[in-house]
């Protein structure tokens, strides 16, 4: 077997060998500008186009390649912002750590009632809640839509805060002495609505991460948050090993 050819005597399917070869070349930066078409790859490796299609299908499935209808596949850009999974994380801190200017456009900051959110916070349906809605930007481009509800009885001092370039958790601690110490999150991939896509300035077929968080202090629910993050700019990570198993990576709540 030479460097370009595939080993037809191997028990590993040809499409899997091709996938692994292409992945090594991608990681070496060989296809940063353009990615070859199916026919070119079939000729280079001496395989059928069906074998090439299967290899490319797997590379698209794991997020290595991006393929839009009617266009040549391309290597997916690396996420600009990486956040440890399982952390009571700060989007503010994550953006700053990535070396990108961070700012927010505050859409709404007021006090209102929301029976559904109150139930999630184990409160009466008519309980006044402080509501903050922001469009978060990293660099010059939108990153996330962030909506947060907190009991107004505790969070009312935040009405005077300027959230254009500051951390919610930082302001909450400075103005009220409250610091969240625990949280639960549900994360799923979604297709944003047309209105959300317009605000996030993402493509029609782009996916996003929907993150719902219940933040608590000493077991008492304090925060309900829904964040919609552009999937092409944000990644979540976890650690695992044969000795310790799967471990979520955590950081302090500073966001």
N, C-alpha and C positions, 0 to 999 in steps of 0.2 A: 504493500500500500504506500503510495507516495503522498506528499503533503496535500496535493490538490484532490486526489482521488479518494474514493470511499472504499471501505473494506467489505467486499461482497461475500467473504467467507465468515464474517462475524455474525454472531447471534443478534447483534443490535440492528434494528431495522434501518434501512438506508435513510429514511426521512429523519430518524432520530440522530443518526450520524451527521446528516447535513445540518440539522438544527444546531447541534453542538459546534460544528465548524463555523457556522455563521455567527453564532453567539460569541465565539472567541474573537472573530474578526471585528465584530461590532464593539466589543469591549476594548479592543486595541485602537479604536477610533478610525478604522478603515472606511467606514460608510457614513462619516459625519455629514458630508455634503450631499451625496446621492446614494441611493440603494439600487442595486441591479434588478432588472425585471425577471419574470419567471423564465422566459426563454433563454436569457443570458446565463442564468444559474444552471438551467438544465444542460446547456451545452458545456459549461465550465466543468461540471461535476459528472457528466455522462449519465444522467438519470432522466426519468420521465418528468413531464410537467406536473403530473399528479403527485410524485414524490416531493417536488419543490413546493407545491401548494400545501401539502400536509406539514412540511417543516415551517413554512411561513405562517400557517394557521396557528401553530403552537407558539411562535414568537409573538404573534398578535395577542394571543390569549394571556400570555404572562406580562403583557405591557411593554415588551421590548420594541416592537414595531407598531407604528400607527398607520392604518390603512383607511383612506377615505374613498368613497365610491367614485370610480372613474379616474382615480389618481394613483400614481406610483407609490408603493409603500415607502415609508421613511422611518428612520430611527427616532424613537420617542425621546424628547428632551428630558434631561434629568430634572427632578423636582427641585425648585428653588428653595423650598422650605421643608425641613424634615422635623417631625415632632415625635418624641418617644410615646409609644402607645401605653396607656394606663396611667399617664401622668395627669395630675390636676393642673393642666398646662396653661401657659399664658401665650396666646397668639401674639400679643404685643412683644413678649420676650423672644419668641421663636423668630419673628420677622427681624428684629434687631440683631439677633445672633447670626442670621444669614447675611448680615451686612447690607440690608436693604433699608432705605428710609421708610418709616412707618407713620401713617396718619389715618385718621378716620373722618368720614363725613357723617355727622350726627343727623339722622333723619327725624328721630323723635326722642324726647326726654320729658316724661310727664308722669302723673299719677293717675291710675285708672283701675277699674275692676275687671277681672277676667275669671269667670267661674271655673273654667277648665284648668287654668294654671294654678288657681287657688287650691283646687283639689289635689294637684300634684305636690303642692307645698303643705298639704294637710291643714289648710285654712278654710274658713267659711267663704262661700262663693262671692260675697259682697266685700271682702277684705280689700282695702286699698293697696295697690301694688305700684311700686316704681317700675316704669318700663323704659328701657333704653334700646333704641334700634340704631345700628351704625353700619355703614358700608366701609369695610376695612380695606385699605390699599397698602400694597407692598411695592416700593418703587413708585412708578407712575401708573400702575395698573391695578384694577380691582382684584382682591383676593377672596373676600368673604362677606357674606351678609350675616350680621350678628344681632340676635334679639335676646334680651335678658329681662327677667322679671325678678324683683326682690320685694319682700314685705316693706311697704312704705313706712311703717312704724319704726323700722330699723334703718332704712336706707334713705330717708328723706333728705339728709344733708348732701346727698349726691346730686341733688337738683342744681346746686351751685357750681358743680365741677365742669371743667372744660375737657370733654373727651375727644377733642381733635387730635391730641397726641399725648395720651396718658393711659395708664392701666386701670381697668375697673377695680381689680382686686387691690391695687395699691391705694387708690382713692378710698375704697371701702375701709381699708385698715386705717388710713390716716384720719379720716373724718368720723369714723364710728368705733374704731378699735376692734372691728370684727375681722377675723381671718379664717377663711374656709379651711377645714382640715380633712375633708373626705368628700368623695363624689362617686357617682355612678354615671356611666355613659352608654348610650346606644349609638353605634355608628353603622351607617349603611350607605350604599351607592345609590344615587338617584339621578334622574334627568331633570334639570331645573325647569321651571315653568317659563313661558316666553318672557314674562315680566322680570323674573329673576335672571334669565340669560341676558336681558338688555342691561341690567344693572351690573352684572359681573363681566359683561363684554366677552362672553365665551361663545364658541361655535354651537350651531344648532344640535349637533350630535355629541357634544361634550358632556361627560358625566361630572357629578360633584359628590362630595362627601357631606351627608347630613348627620350632624352630631348633636344629639340631645343630651343634656347634662342636668343632673340633680345634684347640687352642691349643698353640703351640710356643715354645721358647726356643732360638735359634741352630740351628734345624732339628730339634731334639729334641722329640718330642711330650710334653707335660706335662699337658694338661687335655683331658678329654672332657666335654662339657656338653650336656644336653638341656633346653631351656627351652620351655615351652608358655605362650604369651602370649595373653590375650584380644584377639581381633581388633577388638572395638569400643572398646578403650581405647588401642591401640598402633598406630603407623603407621611404616613405613620409607620413607625418601626417598633420591633420587639426583639428580644434576645432569647436564645435558647442554647442549650448544650446537653451533651449526653449525661453529664453529672448532675446538673441542677434542673434539667427539664426546661419547660417554657416559662420565661420570666418577663413580665411586663416591666418596662423601664419607667421609672418615676422621677419627677422633679418637683421642686417646691411650687406652691401656688402663688405666682407673682403676677398673674395677668389681669 
